[in-house]
Amino acid sequence: MDLTKAIKELKQQPGFKDNVGMILIHNGVVRNWSRADRTSVAQLEVTPDYERIEELRQEYLQHEGIFDIIIEAKKGTFDPGDDLLFIIVAGDIRENIKPVLSELLDRVKAEAVAKKEIKTT
């Protein structure tokens, strides 16, 4: 995802100036170590459930103060340092936006993304 382009397009939406005071972005990348035991990871296989991701996006769009949410989850095999998941949340004030990004991120990772670590041999 080109974040600059995505934000520019978001700002062009009708109502943006009247409803947005903050944009928060999550940019998840592949680590070169396992969260479970900190052993080396050579690659990561990722399979997103795009239907579930959209269901979650629609659910969180209903929260107070949220103007729009953009999610891009990549599918395939990735190397450490590669981008995997982008979530952009735009809305009125930080008290409304911060919890939405946090909760949505946790739920996308738990409910809509399967990962398999390929260990270094």
Biopython code that builds the backbone (N, CA, C, O; Angstrom):
import numpy as np
from Bio.PDB.StructureBuilder import StructureBuilder

atoms = [
    (1, "MET", "N", (0.850, -1.178, 0.000)),
    (1, "MET", "CA", (0.000, 0.000, 0.000)),
    (1, "MET", "C", (0.888, 1.231, 0.000)),
    (1, "MET", "O", (1.864, 1.314, 0.745)),
    (2, "ASP", "N", (0.538, 2.171, -0.836)),
    (2, "ASP", "CA", (1.199, 3.474, -0.837)),
    (2, "ASP", "C", (0.428, 4.346, 0.162)),
    (2, "ASP", "O", (-0.652, 4.851, -0.146)),
    (3, "LEU", "N", (0.996, 4.513, 1.355)),
    (3, "LEU", "CA", (0.298, 5.235, 2.422)),
    (3, "LEU", "C", (0.007, 6.683, 2.058)),
    (3, "LEU", "O", (-1.059, 7.203, 2.387)),
    (4, "THR", "N", (0.939, 7.334, 1.385)),
    (4, "THR", "CA", (0.732, 8.727, 0.984)),
    (4, "THR", "C", (-0.466, 8.832, 0.051)),
    (4, "THR", "O", (-1.303, 9.723, 0.201)),
    (5, "LYS", "N", (-0.544, 7.931, -0.902)),
    (5, "LYS", "CA", (-1.665, 7.923, -1.855)),
    (5, "LYS", "C", (-2.980, 7.605, -1.134)),
    (5, "LYS", "O", (-4.000, 8.245, -1.392)),
    (6, "ALA", "N", (-2.958, 6.621, -0.236)),
    (6, "ALA", "CA", (-4.164, 6.237, 0.482)),
    (6, "ALA", "C", (-4.710, 7.398, 1.320)),
    (6, "ALA", "O", (-5.918, 7.632, 1.350)),
    (7, "ILE", "N", (-3.822, 8.117, 1.993)),
    (7, "ILE", "CA", (-4.258, 9.254, 2.807)),
    (7, "ILE", "C", (-4.781, 10.377, 1.919)),
    (7, "ILE", "O", (-5.784, 11.013, 2.240)),
    (8, "LYS", "N", (-4.108, 10.615, 0.818)),
    (8, "LYS", "CA", (-4.564, 11.650, -0.112)),
    (8, "LYS", "C", (-5.977, 11.338, -0.615)),
    (8, "LYS", "O", (-6.826, 12.227, -0.670)),
    (9, "GLU", "N", (-6.227, 10.076, -0.981)),
    (9, "GLU", "CA", (-7.549, 9.673, -1.450)),
    (9, "GLU", "C", (-8.585, 9.777, -0.332)),
    (9, "GLU", "O", (-9.721, 10.187, -0.574)),
    (10, "LEU", "N", (-8.206, 9.415, 0.872)),
    (10, "LEU", "CA", (-9.104, 9.522, 2.024)),
    (10, "LEU", "C", (-9.526, 10.972, 2.233)),
    (10, "LEU", "O", (-10.693, 11.256, 2.500)),
    (11, "LYS", "N", (-8.570, 11.883, 2.108)),
    (11, "LYS", "CA", (-8.855, 13.307, 2.311)),
    (11, "LYS", "C", (-9.759, 13.891, 1.232)),
    (11, "LYS", "O", (-10.344, 14.955, 1.429)),
    (12, "GLN", "N", (-9.880, 13.213, 0.100)),
    (12, "GLN", "CA", (-10.742, 13.684, -0.982)),
    (12, "GLN", "C", (-12.199, 13.252, -0.800)),
    (12, "GLN", "O", (-13.076, 13.721, -1.526)),
    (13, "GLN", "N", (-12.460, 12.374, 0.151)),
    (13, "GLN", "CA", (-13.832, 11.899, 0.364)),
    (13, "GLN", "C", (-14.714, 13.036, 0.877)),
    (13, "GLN", "O", (-14.284, 13.847, 1.697)),
    (14, "PRO", "N", (-15.961, 13.085, 0.379)),
    (14, "PRO", "CA", (-16.897, 14.090, 0.899)),
    (14, "PRO", "C", (-17.073, 13.928, 2.410)),
    (14, "PRO", "O", (-17.237, 12.812, 2.904)),
    (15, "GLY", "N", (-17.040, 15.022, 3.126)),
    (15, "GLY", "CA", (-17.223, 15.013, 4.571)),
    (15, "GLY", "C", (-15.948, 14.866, 5.373)),
    (15, "GLY", "O", (-15.980, 14.967, 6.600)),
    (16, "PHE", "N", (-14.826, 14.628, 4.710)),
    (16, "PHE", "CA", (-13.579, 14.438, 5.444)),
    (16, "PHE", "C", (-13.275, 15.626, 6.355)),
    (16, "PHE", "O", (-13.011, 15.447, 7.544)),
    (17, "LYS", "N", (-13.311, 16.836, 5.800)),
    (17, "LYS", "CA", (-12.928, 18.030, 6.572)),
    (17, "LYS", "C", (-13.855, 18.280, 7.752)),
    (17, "LYS", "O", (-13.445, 18.871, 8.751)),
    (18, "ASP", "N", (-15.094, 17.839, 7.643)),
    (18, "ASP", "CA", (-16.069, 18.062, 8.708)),
    (18, "ASP", "C", (-16.024, 16.986, 9.791)),
    (18, "ASP", "O", (-16.568, 17.179, 10.878)),
    (19, "ASN", "N", (-15.377, 15.850, 9.502)),
    (19, "ASN", "CA", (-15.479, 14.705, 10.403)),
    (19, "ASN", "C", (-14.165, 14.107, 10.872)),
    (19, "ASN", "O", (-14.172, 13.205, 11.711)),
    (20, "VAL", "N", (-13.036, 14.581, 10.357)),
    (20, "VAL", "CA", (-11.778, 13.931, 10.694)),
    (20, "VAL", "C", (-10.811, 14.906, 11.350)),
    (20, "VAL", "O", (-10.522, 15.983, 10.829)),
    (21, "GLY", "N", (-10.314, 14.481, 12.530)),
    (21, "GLY", "CA", (-9.281, 15.229, 13.231)),
    (21, "GLY", "C", (-8.066, 14.376, 13.511)),
    (21, "GLY", "O", (-7.079, 14.857, 14.067)),
    (22, "MET", "N", (-8.133, 13.089, 13.124)),
    (22, "MET", "CA", (-7.009, 12.190, 13.368)),
    (22, "MET", "C", (-7.070, 11.014, 12.416)),
    (22, "MET", "O", (-8.143, 10.501, 12.099)),
    (23, "ILE", "N", (-5.897, 10.599, 11.965)),
    (23, "ILE", "CA", (-5.741, 9.376, 11.185)),
    (23, "ILE", "C", (-4.660, 8.556, 11.880)),
    (23, "ILE", "O", (-3.544, 9.032, 12.090)),
    (24, "LEU", "N", (-5.003, 7.319, 12.233)),
    (24, "LEU", "CA", (-4.020, 6.410, 12.823)),
    (24, "LEU", "C", (-3.744, 5.286, 11.836)),
    (24, "LEU", "O", (-4.644, 4.821, 11.136)),
    (25, "ILE", "N", (-2.489, 4.855, 11.789)),
    (25, "ILE", "CA", (-2.074, 3.835, 10.836)),
    (25, "ILE", "C", (-1.304, 2.734, 11.545)),
    (25, "ILE", "O", (-0.417, 2.994, 12.359)),
    (26, "HIS", "N", (-1.661, 1.503, 11.219)),
    (26, "HIS", "CA", (-0.878, 0.323, 11.628)),
    (26, "HIS", "C", (-0.209, -0.219, 10.376)),
    (26, "HIS", "O", (-0.872, -0.427, 9.359)),
    (27, "ASN", "N", (1.095, -0.449, 10.437)),
    (27, "ASN", "CA", (1.849, -1.059, 9.343)),
    (27, "ASN", "C", (2.581, -2.269, 9.921)),
    (27, "ASN", "O", (3.675, -2.134, 10.469)),
    (28, "GLY", "N", (1.978, -3.446, 9.796)),
    (28, "GLY", "CA", (2.580, -4.663, 10.316)),
    (28, "GLY", "C", (3.605, -5.226, 9.357)),
    (28, "GLY", "O", (3.363, -5.294, 8.152)),
    (29, "VAL", "N", (4.743, -5.626, 9.883)),
    (29, "VAL", "CA", (5.818, -6.191, 9.073)),
    (29, "VAL", "C", (6.250, -7.551, 9.640)),
    (29, "VAL", "O", (5.996, -7.860, 10.804)),
    (30, "VAL", "N", (6.900, -8.346, 8.804)),
    (30, "VAL", "CA", (7.395, -9.658, 9.214)),
    (30, "VAL", "C", (8.619, -9.476, 10.113)),
    (30, "VAL", "O", (9.564, -8.767, 9.766)),
    (31, "ARG", "N", (8.580, -10.135, 11.277)),
    (31, "ARG", "CA", (9.750, -10.170, 12.166)),
    (31, "ARG", "C", (10.663, -11.316, 11.733)),
    (31, "ARG", "O", (10.213, -12.264, 11.090)),
    (32, "ASN", "N", (11.943, -11.228, 12.087)),
    (32, "ASN", "CA", (12.845, -12.334, 11.780)),
    (32, "ASN", "C", (12.999, -13.279, 12.966)),
    (32, "ASN", "O", (13.937, -14.075, 13.020)),
    (33, "TRP", "N", (12.076, -13.185, 13.910)),
    (33, "TRP", "CA", (12.068, -14.073, 15.068)),
    (33, "TRP", "C", (10.627, -14.404, 15.443)),
    (33, "TRP", "O", (9.704, -13.627, 15.199)),
    (34, "SER", "N", (10.466, -15.573, 16.040)),
    (34, "SER", "CA", (9.149, -16.070, 16.428)),
    (34, "SER", "C", (8.695, -15.428, 17.738)),
    (34, "SER", "O", (9.459, -15.322, 18.698)),
    (35, "ARG", "N", (7.461, -15.012, 17.750)),
    (35, "ARG", "CA", (6.889, -14.449, 18.971)),
    (35, "ARG", "C", (6.828, -15.506, 20.082)),
    (35, "ARG", "O", (6.965, -15.183, 21.262)),
    (36, "ALA", "N", (6.622, -16.756, 19.697)),
    (36, "ALA", "CA", (6.458, -17.834, 20.672)),
    (36, "ALA", "C", (7.731, -18.118, 21.456)),
    (36, "ALA", "O", (7.689, -18.256, 22.679)),
    (37, "ASP", "N", (8.868, -18.207, 20.757)),
    (37, "ASP", "CA", (10.092, -18.622, 21.446)),
    (37, "ASP", "C", (11.343, -17.855, 21.018)),
    (37, "ASP", "O", (12.458, -18.191, 21.417)),
    (38, "ARG", "N", (11.142, -16.825, 20.203)),
    (38, "ARG", "CA", (12.210, -15.951, 19.725)),
    (38, "ARG", "C", (13.248, -16.659, 18.846)),
    (38, "ARG", "O", (14.349, -16.144, 18.651)),
    (39, "THR", "N", (12.896, -17.845, 18.312)),
    (39, "THR", "CA", (13.793, -18.508, 17.372)),
    (39, "THR", "C", (13.720, -17.792, 16.022)),
    (39, "THR", "O", (12.756, -17.083, 15.735)),
    (40, "SER", "N", (14.746, -17.987, 15.205)),
    (40, "SER", "CA", (14.837, -17.305, 13.915)),
    (40, "SER", "C", (13.756, -17.779, 12.952)),
    (40, "SER", "O", (13.423, -18.963, 12.896)),
    (41, "VAL", "N", (13.216, -16.824, 12.196)),
    (41, "VAL", "CA", (12.212, -17.102, 11.182)),
    (41, "VAL", "C", (12.761, -16.628, 9.839)),
    (41, "VAL", "O", (13.185, -15.480, 9.706)),
    (42, "ALA", "N", (12.750, -17.515, 8.847)),
    (42, "ALA", "CA", (13.249, -17.185, 7.516)),
    (42, "ALA", "C", (12.174, -16.519, 6.666)),
    (42, "ALA", "O", (12.448, -15.585, 5.912)),
    (43, "GLN", "N", (10.928, -17.024, 6.802)),
    (43, "GLN", "CA", (9.805, -16.490, 6.034)),
    (43, "GLN", "C", (8.516, -16.709, 6.816)),
    (43, "GLN", "O", (8.483, -17.433, 7.812)),
    (44, "LEU", "N", (7.457, -16.064, 6.337)),
    (44, "LEU", "CA", (6.148, -16.200, 6.957)),
    (44, "LEU", "C", (5.115, -16.389, 5.860)),
    (44, "LEU", "O", (5.028, -15.587, 4.930)),
    (45, "GLU", "N", (4.325, -17.465, 5.976)),
    (45, "GLU", "CA", (3.214, -17.698, 5.058)),
    (45, "GLU", "C", (1.960, -17.114, 5.692)),
    (45, "GLU", "O", (1.644, -17.403, 6.846)),
    (46, "VAL", "N", (1.248, -16.288, 4.926)),
    (46, "VAL", "CA", (0.087, -15.582, 5.462)),
    (46, "VAL", "C", (-1.123, -15.839, 4.568)),
    (46, "VAL", "O", (-1.048, -15.732, 3.344)),
    (47, "THR", "N", (-2.249, -16.183, 5.215)),
    (47, "THR", "CA", (-3.501, -16.389, 4.495)),
    (47, "THR", "C", (-4.601, -15.585, 5.183)),
    (47, "THR", "O", (-5.115, -16.002, 6.221)),
    (48, "PRO", "N", (-4.965, -14.433, 4.612)),
    (48, "PRO", "CA", (-6.049, -13.641, 5.191)),
    (48, "PRO", "C", (-7.420, -14.178, 4.782)),
    (48, "PRO", "O", (-7.580, -14.732, 3.695)),
    (49, "ASP", "N", (-8.386, -14.011, 5.648)),
    (49, "ASP", "CA", (-9.797, -14.282, 5.343)),
    (49, "ASP", "C", (-10.419, -12.926, 5.016)),
    (49, "ASP", "O", (-10.866, -12.210, 5.912)),
    (50, "TYR", "N", (-10.445, -12.579, 3.735)),
    (50, "TYR", "CA", (-10.880, -11.247, 3.312)),
    (50, "TYR", "C", (-12.341, -10.969, 3.660)),
    (50, "TYR", "O", (-12.700, -9.828, 3.953)),
    (51, "GLU", "N", (-13.178, -11.992, 3.630)),
    (51, "GLU", "CA", (-14.586, -11.805, 3.980)),
    (51, "GLU", "C", (-14.719, -11.413, 5.455)),
    (51, "GLU", "O", (-15.473, -10.500, 5.794)),
    (52, "ARG", "N", (-13.991, -12.099, 6.319)),
    (52, "ARG", "CA", (-14.046, -11.784, 7.753)),
    (52, "ARG", "C", (-13.455, -10.402, 8.029)),
    (52, "ARG", "O", (-13.960, -9.662, 8.874)),
    (53, "ILE", "N", (-12.393, -10.060, 7.320)),
    (53, "ILE", "CA", (-11.796, -8.730, 7.485)),
    (53, "ILE", "C", (-12.815, -7.650, 7.141)),
    (53, "ILE", "O", (-12.924, -6.651, 7.853)),
    (54, "GLU", "N", (-13.556, -7.842, 6.060)),
    (54, "GLU", "CA", (-14.568, -6.847, 5.681)),
    (54, "GLU", "C", (-15.699, -6.792, 6.704)),
    (54, "GLU", "O", (-16.211, -5.711, 6.995)),
    (55, "GLU", "N", (-16.094, -7.928, 7.249)),
    (55, "GLU", "CA", (-17.123, -7.935, 8.302)),
    (55, "GLU", "C", (-16.657, -7.120, 9.507)),
    (55, "GLU", "O", (-17.420, -6.327, 10.058)),
    (56, "LEU", "N", (-15.414, -7.316, 9.911)),
    (56, "LEU", "CA", (-14.869, -6.557, 11.040)),
    (56, "LEU", "C", (-14.787, -5.073, 10.712)),
    (56, "LEU", "O", (-15.114, -4.232, 11.549)),
    (57, "ARG", "N", (-14.354, -4.749, 9.508)),
    (57, "ARG", "CA", (-14.285, -3.348, 9.088)),
    (57, "ARG", "C", (-15.661, -2.700, 9.181)),
    (57, "ARG", "O", (-15.802, -1.599, 9.712)),
    (58, "GLN", "N", (-16.657, -3.377, 8.669)),
    (58, "GLN", "CA", (-18.019, -2.829, 8.713)),
    (58, "GLN", "C", (-18.506, -2.655, 10.151)),
    (58, "GLN", "O", (-19.169, -1.665, 10.464)),
    (59, "GLU", "N", (-18.188, -3.596, 11.017)),
    (59, "GLU", "CA", (-18.575, -3.501, 12.428)),
    (59, "GLU", "C", (-17.956, -2.261, 13.080)),
    (59, "GLU", "O", (-18.646, -1.515, 13.775)),
    (60, "TYR", "N", (-16.671, -2.044, 12.859)),
    (60, "TYR", "CA", (-15.983, -0.932, 13.503)),
    (60, "TYR", "C", (-16.282, 0.414, 12.860)),
    (60, "TYR", "O", (-16.086, 1.456, 13.486)),
    (61, "LEU", "N", (-16.749, 0.403, 11.630)),
    (61, "LEU", "CA", (-17.194, 1.663, 11.007)),
    (61, "LEU", "C", (-18.395, 2.255, 11.746)),
    (61, "LEU", "O", (-18.665, 3.452, 11.643)),
    (62, "GLN", "N", (-19.109, 1.416, 12.486)),
    (62, "GLN", "CA", (-20.298, 1.866, 13.216)),
    (62, "GLN", "C", (-19.959, 2.545, 14.544)),
    (62, "GLN", "O", (-20.835, 3.129, 15.182)),
    (63, "HIS", "N", (-18.703, 2.474, 14.961)),
    (63, "HIS", "CA", (-18.328, 3.075, 16.245)),
    (63, "HIS", "C", (-18.378, 4.604, 16.163)),
    (63, "HIS", "O", (-18.163, 5.201, 15.108)),
    (64, "GLU", "N", (-18.664, 5.201, 17.295)),
    (64, "GLU", "CA", (-18.777, 6.661, 17.382)),
    (64, "GLU", "C", (-17.507, 7.343, 16.879)),
    (64, "GLU", "O", (-16.391, 6.975, 17.247)),
    (65, "GLY", "N", (-17.711, 8.342, 16.031)),
    (65, "GLY", "CA", (-16.616, 9.182, 15.580)),
    (65, "GLY", "C", (-15.777, 8.634, 14.440)),
    (65, "GLY", "O", (-14.862, 9.311, 13.971)),
    (66, "ILE", "N", (-16.067, 7.425, 13.985)),
    (66, "ILE", "CA", (-15.252, 6.818, 12.923)),
    (66, "ILE", "C", (-15.783, 7.256, 11.561)),
    (66, "ILE", "O", (-16.964, 7.088, 11.254)),
    (67, "PHE", "N", (-14.893, 7.818, 10.755)),
    (67, "PHE", "CA", (-15.239, 8.300, 9.418)),
    (67, "PHE", "C", (-15.006, 7.213, 8.367)),
    (67, "PHE", "O", (-15.881, 6.960, 7.539)),
    (68, "ASP", "N", (-13.852, 6.577, 8.391)),
    (68, "ASP", "CA", (-13.571, 5.504, 7.444)),
    (68, "ASP", "C", (-12.443, 4.628, 7.975)),
    (68, "ASP", "O", (-11.630, 5.051, 8.797)),
    (69, "ILE", "N", (-12.422, 3.389, 7.476)),
    (69, "ILE", "CA", (-11.378, 2.427, 7.821)),
    (69, "ILE", "C", (-10.937, 1.766, 6.521)),
    (69, "ILE", "O", (-11.759, 1.320, 5.721)),
    (70, "ILE", "N", (-9.639, 1.714, 6.332)),
    (70, "ILE", "CA", (-9.061, 1.055, 5.167)),
    (70, "ILE", "C", (-8.165, -0.069, 5.681)),
    (70, "ILE", "O", (-7.329, 0.147, 6.559)),
    (71, "ILE", "N", (-8.345, -1.268, 5.130)),
    (71, "ILE", "CA", (-7.529, -2.411, 5.536)),
    (71, "ILE", "C", (-6.976, -3.081, 4.286)),
    (71, "ILE", "O", (-7.705, -3.355, 3.333)),
    (72, "GLU", "N", (-5.674, -3.340, 4.310)),
    (72, "GLU", "CA", (-5.041, -4.133, 3.259)),
    (72, "GLU", "C", (-4.236, -5.230, 3.932)),
    (72, "GLU", "O", (-3.267, -4.962, 4.643)),
    (73, "ALA", "N", (-4.648, -6.468, 3.698)),
    (73, "ALA", "CA", (-3.943, -7.631, 4.237)),
    (73, "ALA", "C", (-3.375, -8.414, 3.060)),
    (73, "ALA", "O", (-4.104, -8.799, 2.147)),
    (74, "LYS", "N", (-2.089, -8.640, 3.092)),
    (74, "LYS", "CA", (-1.427, -9.327, 1.986)),
    (74, "LYS", "C", (-1.436, -10.837, 2.195)),
    (74, "LYS", "O", (-1.390, -11.332, 3.321)),
    (75, "LYS", "N", (-1.498, -11.552, 1.071)),
    (75, "LYS", "CA", (-1.496, -13.010, 1.078)),
    (75, "LYS", "C", (-0.241, -13.509, 0.374)),
    (75, "LYS", "O", (0.167, -12.959, -0.650)),
    (76, "GLY", "N", (0.370, -14.557, 0.931)),
    (76, "GLY", "CA", (1.527, -15.149, 0.280)),
    (76, "GLY", "C", (2.621, -15.481, 1.271)),
    (76, "GLY", "O", (2.387, -15.602, 2.473)),
    (77, "THR", "N", (3.834, -15.627, 0.732)),
    (77, "THR", "CA", (5.012, -15.921, 1.546)),
    (77, "THR", "C", (5.910, -14.693, 1.546)),
    (77, "THR", "O", (6.236, -14.141, 0.496)),
    (78, "PHE", "N", (6.299, -14.280, 2.740)),
    (78, "PHE", "CA", (7.004, -13.006, 2.899)),
    (78, "PHE", "C", (8.293, -13.189, 3.697)),
    (78, "PHE", "O", (8.425, -14.104, 4.509)),
    (79, "ASP", "N", (9.231, -12.291, 3.439)),
    (79, "ASP", "CA", (10.516, -12.271, 4.127)),
    (79, "ASP", "C", (10.484, -11.264, 5.278)),
    (79, "ASP", "O", (9.662, -10.348, 5.271)),
    (80, "PRO", "N", (11.370, -11.424, 6.266)),
    (80, "PRO", "CA", (11.465, -10.427, 7.332)),
    (80, "PRO", "C", (11.637, -9.021, 6.751)),
    (80, "PRO", "O", (12.421, -8.795, 5.829)),
    (81, "GLY", "N", (10.887, -8.100, 7.316)),
    (81, "GLY", "CA", (10.909, -6.720, 6.859)),
    (81, "GLY", "C", (9.813, -6.386, 5.872)),
    (81, "GLY", "O", (9.522, -5.209, 5.656)),
    (82, "ASP", "N", (9.188, -7.402, 5.258)),
    (82, "ASP", "CA", (8.105, -7.160, 4.297)),
    (82, "ASP", "C", (6.851, -6.679, 5.015)),
    (82, "ASP", "O", (6.557, -7.101, 6.133)),
    (83, "ASP", "N", (6.121, -5.792, 4.356)),
    (83, "ASP", "CA", (4.831, -5.326, 4.872)),
    (83, "ASP", "C", (3.786, -6.422, 4.716)),
    (83, "ASP", "O", (3.735, -7.108, 3.695)),
    (84, "LEU", "N", (2.944, -6.578, 5.754)),
    (84, "LEU", "CA", (1.905, -7.605, 5.756)),
    (84, "LEU", "C", (0.497, -7.048, 5.864)),
    (84, "LEU", "O", (-0.414, -7.481, 5.159)),
    (85, "LEU", "N", (0.334, -6.082, 6.754)),
    (85, "LEU", "CA", (-1.007, -5.625, 7.101)),
    (85, "LEU", "C", (-0.997, -4.122, 7.335)),
    (85, "LEU", "O", (-0.209, -3.595, 8.121)),
    (86, "PHE", "N", (-1.894, -3.455, 6.631)),
    (86, "PHE", "CA", (-2.101, -2.021, 6.839)),
    (86, "PHE", "C", (-3.526, -1.816, 7.338)),
    (86, "PHE", "O", (-4.471, -2.384, 6.790)),
    (87, "ILE", "N", (-3.674, -1.014, 8.365)),
    (87, "ILE", "CA", (-4.993, -0.579, 8.828)),
    (87, "ILE", "C", (-4.918, 0.927, 9.019)),
    (87, "ILE", "O", (-4.051, 1.431, 9.733)),
    (88, "ILE", "N", (-5.830, 1.637, 8.378)),
    (88, "ILE", "CA", (-5.925, 3.090, 8.521)),
    (88, "ILE", "C", (-7.299, 3.389, 9.111)),
    (88, "ILE", "O", (-8.323, 2.977, 8.565)),
    (89, "VAL", "N", (-7.309, 4.106, 10.226)),
    (89, "VAL", "CA", (-8.565, 4.513, 10.859)),
    (89, "VAL", "C", (-8.592, 6.033, 10.913)),
    (89, "VAL", "O", (-7.698, 6.666, 11.473)),
    (90, "ALA", "N", (-9.639, 6.610, 10.317)),
    (90, "ALA", "CA", (-9.824, 8.068, 10.325)),
    (90, "ALA", "C", (-11.091, 8.395, 11.084)),
    (90, "ALA", "O", (-12.118, 7.734, 10.929)),
    (91, "GLY", "N", (-11.000, 9.435, 11.916)),
    (91, "GLY", "CA", (-12.179, 9.819, 12.681)),
    (91, "GLY", "C", (-11.991, 11.144, 13.387)),
    (91, "GLY", "O", (-11.051, 11.890, 13.113)),
    (92, "ASP", "N", (-12.903, 11.420, 14.299)),
    (92, "ASP", "CA", (-12.981, 12.748, 14.891)),
    (92, "ASP", "C", (-11.910, 13.047, 15.950)),
    (92, "ASP", "O", (-11.124, 13.980, 15.790)),
    (93, "ILE", "N", (-11.879, 12.261, 17.023)),
    (93, "ILE", "CA", (-10.959, 12.553, 18.127)),
    (93, "ILE", "C", (-10.261, 11.268, 18.591)),
    (93, "ILE", "O", (-10.752, 10.161, 18.371)),
    (94, "ARG", "N", (-9.115, 11.447, 19.232)),
    (94, "ARG", "CA", (-8.297, 10.291, 19.602)),
    (94, "ARG", "C", (-9.016, 9.330, 20.550)),
    (94, "ARG", "O", (-8.798, 8.120, 20.483)),
    (95, "GLU", "N", (-9.861, 9.850, 21.422)),
    (95, "GLU", "CA", (-10.563, 8.970, 22.364)),
    (95, "GLU", "C", (-11.464, 7.974, 21.632)),
    (95, "GLU", "O", (-11.743, 6.895, 22.157)),
    (96, "ASN", "N", (-11.919, 8.321, 20.433)),
    (96, "ASN", "CA", (-12.740, 7.408, 19.638)),
    (96, "ASN", "C", (-11.905, 6.534, 18.708)),
    (96, "ASN", "O", (-12.279, 5.397, 18.421)),
    (97, "ILE", "N", (-10.791, 7.051, 18.243)),
    (97, "ILE", "CA", (-10.022, 6.370, 17.200)),
    (97, "ILE", "C", (-9.030, 5.362, 17.759)),
    (97, "ILE", "O", (-8.907, 4.261, 17.223)),
    (98, "LYS", "N", (-8.320, 5.715, 18.826)),
    (98, "LYS", "CA", (-7.297, 4.825, 19.376)),
    (98, "LYS", "C", (-7.852, 3.454, 19.761)),
    (98, "LYS", "O", (-7.254, 2.438, 19.405)),
    (99, "PRO", "N", (-8.981, 3.396, 20.480)),
    (99, "PRO", "CA", (-9.480, 2.063, 20.835)),
    (99, "PRO", "C", (-9.966, 1.269, 19.622)),
    (99, "PRO", "O", (-9.864, 0.042, 19.611)),
    (100, "VAL", "N", (-10.484, 1.941, 18.617)),
    (100, "VAL", "CA", (-10.943, 1.230, 17.427)),
    (100, "VAL", "C", (-9.767, 0.590, 16.709)),
    (100, "VAL", "O", (-9.837, -0.580, 16.333)),
    (101, "LEU", "N", (-8.690, 1.335, 16.513)),
    (101, "LEU", "CA", (-7.518, 0.750, 15.862)),
    (101, "LEU", "C", (-6.992, -0.427, 16.673)),
    (101, "LEU", "O", (-6.698, -1.480, 16.107)),
    (102, "SER", "N", (-6.870, -0.269, 17.966)),
    (102, "SER", "CA", (-6.330, -1.321, 18.819)),
    (102, "SER", "C", (-7.195, -2.581, 18.786)),
    (102, "SER", "O", (-6.689, -3.682, 18.572)),
    (103, "GLU", "N", (-8.491, -2.414, 18.997)),
    (103, "GLU", "CA", (-9.398, -3.564, 19.022)),
    (103, "GLU", "C", (-9.507, -4.221, 17.654)),
    (103, "GLU", "O", (-9.475, -5.447, 17.548)),
    (104, "LEU", "N", (-9.634, -3.417, 16.612)),
    (104, "LEU", "CA", (-9.750, -3.951, 15.264)),
    (104, "LEU", "C", (-8.499, -4.731, 14.881)),
    (104, "LEU", "O", (-8.600, -5.822, 14.320)),
    (105, "LEU", "N", (-7.338, -4.193, 15.175)),
    (105, "LEU", "CA", (-6.080, -4.885, 14.884)),
    (105, "LEU", "C", (-6.043, -6.241, 15.586)),
    (105, "LEU", "O", (-5.734, -7.255, 14.960)),
    (106, "ASP", "N", (-6.351, -6.266, 16.866)),
    (106, "ASP", "CA", (-6.328, -7.519, 17.618)),
    (106, "ASP", "C", (-7.303, -8.534, 17.036)),
    (106, "ASP", "O", (-6.985, -9.720, 16.947)),
    (107, "ARG", "N", (-8.474, -8.083, 16.643)),
    (107, "ARG", "CA", (-9.490, -9.009, 16.109)),
    (107, "ARG", "C", (-9.132, -9.492, 14.707)),
    (107, "ARG", "O", (-9.338, -10.663, 14.390)),
    (108, "VAL", "N", (-8.604, -8.617, 13.869)),
    (108, "VAL", "CA", (-8.179, -9.051, 12.531)),
    (108, "VAL", "C", (-7.116, -10.134, 12.669)),
    (108, "VAL", "O", (-7.194, -11.171, 12.012)),
    (109, "LYS", "N", (-6.125, -9.894, 13.522)),
    (109, "LYS", "CA", (-5.042, -10.859, 13.702)),
    (109, "LYS", "C", (-5.564, -12.181, 14.284)),
    (109, "LYS", "O", (-5.106, -13.254, 13.889)),
    (110, "ALA", "N", (-6.521, -12.107, 15.220)),
    (110, "ALA", "CA", (-7.019, -13.314, 15.879)),
    (110, "ALA", "C", (-8.064, -14.062, 15.048)),
    (110, "ALA", "O", (-8.119, -15.291, 15.081)),
    (111, "GLU", "N", (-8.886, -13.330, 14.310)),
    (111, "GLU", "CA", (-10.041, -13.939, 13.653)),
    (111, "GLU", "C", (-9.931, -14.063, 12.136)),
    (111, "GLU", "O", (-10.702, -14.802, 11.523)),
    (112, "ALA", "N", (-8.986, -13.352, 11.523)),
    (112, "ALA", "CA", (-9.032, -13.279, 10.062)),
    (112, "ALA", "C", (-7.685, -13.455, 9.364)),
    (112, "ALA", "O", (-7.600, -13.280, 8.149)),
    (113, "VAL", "N", (-6.639, -13.795, 10.101)),
    (113, "VAL", "CA", (-5.344, -13.984, 9.459)),
    (113, "VAL", "C", (-4.685, -15.238, 10.017)),
    (113, "VAL", "O", (-4.467, -15.357, 11.223)),
    (114, "ALA", "N", (-4.368, -16.181, 9.111)),
    (114, "ALA", "CA", (-3.631, -17.389, 9.497)),
    (114, "ALA", "C", (-2.180, -17.208, 9.053)),
    (114, "ALA", "O", (-1.905, -16.742, 7.948)),
    (115, "LYS", "N", (-1.246, -17.593, 9.956)),
    (115, "LYS", "CA", (0.178, -17.440, 9.639)),
    (115, "LYS", "C", (0.908, -18.738, 9.954)),
    (115, "LYS", "O", (0.563, -19.462, 10.888)),
    (116, "LYS", "N", (1.927, -19.008, 9.147)),
    (116, "LYS", "CA", (2.798, -20.170, 9.386)),
    (116, "LYS", "C", (4.234, -19.702, 9.245)),
    (116, "LYS", "O", (4.647, -19.218, 8.192)),
    (117, "GLU", "N", (4.986, -19.855, 10.326)),
    (117, "GLU", "CA", (6.397, -19.460, 10.298)),
    (117, "GLU", "C", (7.234, -20.529, 9.628)),
    (117, "GLU", "O", (7.049, -21.719, 9.882)),
    (118, "ILE", "N", (8.142, -20.116, 8.783)),
    (118, "ILE", "CA", (9.121, -20.995, 8.166)),
    (118, "ILE", "C", (10.442, -20.696, 8.852)),
    (118, "ILE", "O", (11.027, -19.629, 8.669)),
    (119, "LYS", "N", (10.900, -21.651, 9.639)),
    (119, "LYS", "CA", (12.079, -21.437, 10.478)),
    (119, "LYS", "C", (13.366, -21.510, 9.670)),
    (119, "LYS", "O", (13.433, -22.167, 8.631)),
    (120, "THR", "N", (14.372, -20.828, 10.164)),
    (120, "THR", "CA", (15.702, -20.875, 9.583)),
    (120, "THR", "C", (16.283, -22.266, 9.855)),
    (120, "THR", "O", (16.184, -22.786, 10.966)),
    (121, "THR", "N", (16.878, -22.845, 8.843)),
    (121, "THR", "CA", (17.437, -24.206, 9.043)),
    (121, "THR", "C", (18.893, -24.170, 9.415)),
    (121, "THR", "O", (19.504, -25.219, 9.616)),
]
sb = StructureBuilder()
sb.init_structure("model")
sb.init_model(0)
sb.init_chain("A")
sb.init_seg("    ")
for serial, (resi, resn, name, xyz) in enumerate(atoms, 1):
    if name == "N":
        sb.init_residue(resn, " ", resi, " ")
    sb.init_atom(name, np.array(xyz, "f"), 0.0, 1.0, " ", f" {name:<3s}", serial, name[0])
structure = sb.get_structure()
